């Protein structure tokens, strides 16, 4: 799931340092082979790992190790995006990088610019021949999925790294707001349809004691920094806010016809920020929404003394409240469709494909034997069997075959697997393995009809998302994952992207919290975008888009 975390300007410097340290060996032959005592090929693998996972003892690690004769030597990092990215960049900058980067897109992943540079420097091994010779499932995905091939293939024709592919329907429309329906009912309020409606609801949540404990402890709206869709959801009543594909950053790009533009300088964007500032100023948005982490948000949502959260703009409710909670509070929250603003606009973001960033990269440190073993492993993960085992764990532990009467998520689809509820820890690779997570595969999982149980979550999210789909303006959507920058400009693009994203994030937060005044400081903000490089950024992306539209890279 996508995270919204601003990139530090230091990231650009790190990228430059990385490239300076990289080898220029472009042979792709790899290093000398190294084997374990029992004859398995050793692969140094850099990957994120959460606190409940031990990659050495993990059930899927053992299955894959035996199946493909691989001895993994893990270099792990956390699920915290900032430290994970920093550790990856330090490894590259020092030259002490692994045979294989095996990443999770919403934690940390390579950008197009990084992939191109590492490919040019000879660090990233071209994969296309390895795939043709050893990976029929991957080859089929490339041949049958035009977007996946566009994402994977650099302008020079090489595949230096592979992205995941996850047809996550509810992730495709990520800018959601979850509201406490129990509170609405208690106060005699309807689900808000307009930006004015939402303000009135939040005011009632703040002042009318909807949790009934006689205390003014209700929080009308809050979120956390990593998962927030607060600005994007509220902005939708005023302007189109693109989701983007820059691993952790919102996109700055949209289309006006075939012209590449940015929405963040428009009068509509200014009006949206003014609306959000008004909510913040009146205490309807929690101050902690722009500073707290995911653990702090969970603590608010699971407050044992009382239900205190009125609404939370995040992808799904498990981010802020424990599912299947003892007091049933998780059942109180339902998604609010996109709001209509004062000018009749009602947009929502479009995140397609939902897995962005490049997560499988073999380096020139890998021996030929390691390269072949790794690509065969990934090819197995592309199969249905590989998906089920890598995502959920062994059959009979993490999942089972459907029983008579079990219903798939899509009733027109034959059920393929039934995930185990509350499975043991450390039995799967989870999000590491979502490489061919197609709609057909996802729709084939068994999901109960009761959407308010933990087991029924996927159906709950499916039904909650349907009202969002009709609010997408695909005419303004910039296909960022398919449009590659000019290879000679990737360093410049990376710098511009980082600096502009940081500038926009800092300024819109300043406007919302009131440390900058929209009436007096807006023009200076727009001018600052120009001096930070927005015209050049648009020019480069326009050239890349024109080339993409012409059918060439």
N, C-alpha and C positions, 0 to 999 in steps of 0.2 A: 504494500500500500504506500502511496506517495506521501512523502514528507515535505513540509514547507519550512526549509531552513536556509537562511541566507548564506551564501558562500563568502568566506573572508577574502579580502583582496590578496592575502598571502597565497591563496591557491594558485594565482597566476604565476607568482614568483616560483612557487614549488614546481609548476609545470615546466617552466623554463629551465630550472635546475635539473629536473628529471631528464630533459632532452639533452642537456650538456653531458650528462653522465652515461648516456646510452651507448651501447655498442653499435658499430656500423655494419656488423655482420648480417648480410641479407640472404645468406645461403639457405637458411631454413633446415640445414642438416642436423642442427642440434649438437649438444655436448655428448661426451662419452656416456654410455649406458651405465646405470648403477642398479644393482639388484640386491635384494635381501637374502638372508641365509636360506630361505625356502624358495628362492628363485623368482620372486616377484619383482617387477620393475618398480623402482622407488620414484615417486613423483612428489616433489616439494610443492605444496598447494597452499595458497593464501586464501583464506575464507573468513567471513564473519561467523560468530557462534554466540548464541545467547547463554544465559546462566544455567539453563536447564539441560544444555547439550554438551556432551563430551565427544568430540569428533573421533577420538581414538577408539572409544568403546561403543559408539553409536551402532545400532542394529543395521542400518543401511550401509554404513562404512564396511562392516564385516561382509555383507552380501556382495557388495561391489568388489571388494578386495578379493574375495574368493572367485567371483565370476570372471573378472578380467585380469587376475594375477597382478594386482596393483598393491603396493605398500605405500600408503599416504604418509607423508611427513608434513604434518599440519603446521601452518603459521596462522594463528587465529587472531581476530580482532573482535571488538564488541559490535552490537547492533546500533550503537550511538553513531550517527552519520558523520559528525565532525571528526572525532578521533579515528574512526575507521578510514576516512579519506586521507587524513594526515599520515597514518601509518603506511598506507599504500604508497603515497607519494614519497615518503622517506625511503621506503624500500627501493623504489626506482631511482631516486636521486643518488643513493649510496652505491648503486650497482649491485646490491645484495638482494636481488629480487628472485622470485620463485620460478619453477618450471611452468606453473599454472596459476593464473588468477581465476578464482571461481567465486563469484560475488552474488549479491542480492540487490536488485535494482533500487528498491526503496531504502536500502541502507547506504550503499555506495556503489557506483559503477563508473566505467570509463565513458567520457563524452565522445562525440564524433571527432572533435579536435584532437583529443588525446590519442584516439585510435589511429588517426591519420599520421600523426607525428611519430608514434611508436612503431607504426608500420614502415614509415620512411626511414627511421633510424635502424631498422632491422631487429628491434627488440621483439615486436609482435610477429609471430610466425604466420605466413599465409596458410589458410586452412582449406582452400577450395580443392586442392588435389587430395589432401587427406580425406576430405569428405567424399569425393568421388570414388575413392578406392576402398573406403572402410565404413562409410556411414550412409546406407540407403535411406534410413528414416529422415535424417537431416536433409539429404538431397531431395527427397520427395517434398518436404516442407518448403524448401527453397523454390522448387519447380512449380508448386501449386499455390503458393501464397505470395502474390506479387509484392505486397507491402513488406513482408518479411525479407524477401530478397533485396528490395530497395534499401531497407534498413541495414542489411548485413554487408552489402557490396560497396566498397569504397570507389571513388571516381576512377582509380587506376585499374579497376576490375578485380582486385584482390579482396578476400574476406580475411581481415586481420583479427576480428573478434566477432563473437555471436551475441546478440541480445536474447533475452528470454522472449517468449510469446505467451501471453495469458489473455484469453477472451473473458475477462472478468466484467460482466455486464454492469454490475453496480459500481465498479471502479471507473467505468467509462464516463460516468456522470458523477464526479466525486464531490461537487460543491453542494453538500446537503446541510440542512438544519434539522436537528432532532429536538422536538418540543415535548414538554410534559403534558400529555393529553388528559391525565387525571386532574391536573390543576385547571386546565381549560374547562373541563366539565364542572368542576366544583364552583368556578367563578362565573359559570354561564356564558362562556366565551366560545366563539367559533375559531376554527383554524384560520390564521391570518392569510389573506390573499394579496394584500397590498403592503407597501412599506409603511403606510400610515396605520394599517391594522396591526402590524407587528409592534410598532411603538406603543400602541394602546395596550396590547397584551403584556408587553414587558413592564409597562408601568403598573398594571394590575398585579403581576407577579411580585413586584417590588413592594407594593403598599398594602395588599389585601390578605396577607397571611395565608396563601394557598396550602401550605403544609399543615396549618392548623395548630401549631405549637405555641402560639401567642408571642413568638419572637420575630424580630425583623432580620431573619437569617437567610432569607431566600436570595439566590443569585440569579437574576433574570437571564443573563447570557454569559457564558464563559467558554474557554477552550484552552488548548496548550499550544506552545510554539511549534512543536514538531508536526502536529496533526491538523492545524487550524485551516478551515476554509471560511473563516469569518469574513474577511474582506471580500473574497470572491463571491460568497453567497449574497451578501448584502449589496455588493456592487452590481449584481445581475439585474436589479430593478432600474439601473441607470445606464450601464454600459456593458459591452461584451468584455469579459475578463478571461483571456486565454489561459488554459491550463499549462500547455507547453510540454517540453520533453527534456528539460535541462536538469534532470535528477536533483530534485530538491528545490528548484527555483521555478516560480511562475514564468511563463513565456512573456516576452515583451512585444511579440509580433502578432499581427492579424492581417487579414486581406481586405482590401476594398476593390472588388473586382479582381484584377490580376496585379494590383499595386500592393506592395508590402508596406504596411503602416504600423504605427504603435498607438494603442488606445490610451496610454497613460498621460497624454498631454491634452486630451479633449475636454471640452466643457462638461460633457456627460460624466467623465471620470471625476472631475472636480466636484460636481454635484453629488456623486456617490460618496466621496470622501467627506463632504459636508454633512450628509445624512448620518454616516457612521460616527463622525465627531460629535454630533448632537446626542446620539445614544450614549456615547462614552461620557460626555460632559454631565449628563443627567443621571449617571450611575446605573444605567441599564445594561452596560457592558462592564464586566468585572475588570478592574485594573490588572489583575493577575493574568488575564487572557493573553497578554503580549509578552509575558516573562516566564510563566511557570512551565515545568516539564510535564511529561505524560504521567509520571508517578503522582505528582501533585494534583493533577486533574482527577485521576482515579480516586485519590483520597477524598476529594470534594464529592465525587459521585457516590462513593460508598460510605459517606459520613454515617457512623452508627447511631448518632443522636437523632437525625432527621433527614428526610429527602430535601435537599437544598437547591438542586439545579433545575432551573426552568427551561433552558434551551441550550444546546451545544452544537455549534457548526463544525462537524467532523464527518468522516466518511461513513462510520458505522457506530452503533451504540456501545459495543464492547470496549471502545477506546476510553469511555468515561464512566462506565458502570459495569459491575460484575454481572455477567449473564447467569441466569438461573439463580439469582440472589435469593436468600432465604425469605426476605420480606416481599419479593416480587416487584421491587422497584424498577427493575430493568424492563418490565412489561409496560411501564407508564409512557414510554417515549415512542413517538411516531414522527416520520419525516414530513416536513412542510414543503409542498411544491414551491418552485421558484416564485418569488414575489413580483408583482407588477408595480412599477414606479410611477411617479407623477406624470410622466410623459407617455405612459402606456407601454413602456419597454419591459420585457421579462426574459432575461437570458439565463442560461446555465452553461458551465464549462463542458468541454468535450475532450476527453482524454483517450485518444486512440492512436496507436495501440496502447494498452494500459501498462505494459512493461517497457520502460524506456531505459536507455543506457546499455552499455555493453558489459556482459558479465562473465563470458568464457573467453579467456585469452591465453594461448600457449606462447611461451617466450623462447628466445634462442638459448636459454639455459636447459631446455628440455631435450633429452636424447631422442633420436628417431623412434626408439622403442616406446619411450614415454609418450610421445606425441600420438602414436598409433593407439596405445592403450587408452589414453584420455579421450580421444575422439570416438572410439568404440563404446566407452562408458557413456558418453553424452548421447550417442546414437540410441543406446538402449533406453535412456531416460526419455527420448522422444517417442517411444512406444507406449501404448496404453498400460502394459505391464510395468514398464519403467516408471511411468507417471504415478501409478497407484502405490508402488513400493517406495519410491524415493520421496514422494509427497507425504505419505501416511504411515509407512512402515510395513513390516511383514504382514501377509494375509493371516487373518485370524487374531491379529494383535491390534493393528491400526485400522483394519478394514475387513469386511467380509463380503461374500457374494450375496446378492439380493435373495430374500426369501419370498415365498408366495404372498402376494398382496402388497409388497413394497412398491412404492410409487417414486418414479424418477422426478427430478426437479421439473423437467419438461415432460408432461404426461404423454406426449406423442413419441417420446424416446424410450427405447428399451433400457431398463436399469442395468448398470454395469457394476456398481460397487456401493457399499454402504459403510460410510466412515464410522469408526468406533467413537462413541461419546466418552470424553475424559480418558483418553488412552494413556498408557504409561509414558513417562518421560524418556527422552533419549532413544526413541525407536525410529525416527525418520529424519530426513534432511529438510523437510518442509519446503519453504520458499526457495531454497537452493535449487530445487529440481523442477521448477515450473517452466520448462522449455517448449513444450508443445501442448500447452494447456488450452486446447481448442474449445469452442462453444459446445461442440458435440460431446466432448469428454466431460465438461463441467455439467452439462444438462443431464448426463446419464447417472449422476449420483443420486442415491436414495435420500429424499428429504421429507420428513413428516409434514402433514397438513397444518399442524399447529405452529404458527409462525412465531409465537412468543416463547417457545422453548429454545434451549441452546441448540438442540438437534435441528430445529426448524429455521435456524438463522438465515441460511442461504435463500430460502423461500421468502422470508421476511424482507431481505434486502432486495430481492427480485421485485416484489410487489411495491416496495417503497420507491424504487427507481423509475418505474414506468411513467409516472407523471412528469419526470424530469426530461425524458427523452424528447418530448415535443417542444421543448424550449431551447433546443440547440440550433444555432444559426451556422450551419456548415459552410455557408458562403464566406464567413469571416475566419474560418479555421485555417491556419497555416500548417501544412503537413511537415512539421519540423523533423520528424524522424526519417523521412524519405528524401529530404533536401540536404545534400551534403555541401559544405562550403568548399570553395576553391582550395585545394591542398596547399598552395603557396601562401594562403592567407590565414591558415588555422591558428597560428600564434596570435595574430592580430584579433581574430574573432574571439578567441578565448579571453583575451584581456578585456576587450570591449564588453563581452557578455558578463563577466564578473563585475567590472566596475559599474556598468549600468544597472545591473540587478541590485547591487549593494546600494547605489544611489537612490533608486526608486523605493526600495524597501525602507530605507532609513527615513526618507522624506514623507512617504505616506503614513508611516507610524507617527512622525512628528506632527503632521496635520491632524491625525485622529486624536492624539492625546492633547493637542493644544499648545505644544511647545513651538509650533509654527502656525501662523495665521493664514488661512486660505484666502482671505481678502487682500492681504498686504504682501504675502510671500509667494503666491502662486506663480507670478511672472518670473521671479528669480529662479524658482524651481525649474520652469520650462527652459529658461536660458541655460541653467546648469546642466540640463540634459544634453543640450547642444555641445557645450564645452567638454562634457564627459564622453562624447563620441556618438551620440544617437544618429546623426545624419550619415556618418560613415557606416555604422552598423546596419542601418536600413539599406544603404547602397550595396553592401556586400551580400546581404540576404536577398535583395532584389535580383542581383546578377545570378545567384545560385538558383533562385526560384524560376527565373526565365529559362535557365538551362534545363532544369528539371521538366518544365512544361513543354520544352521542345523535344523531350524524349532522350536527351543525352546527359551524361554526367561530366 
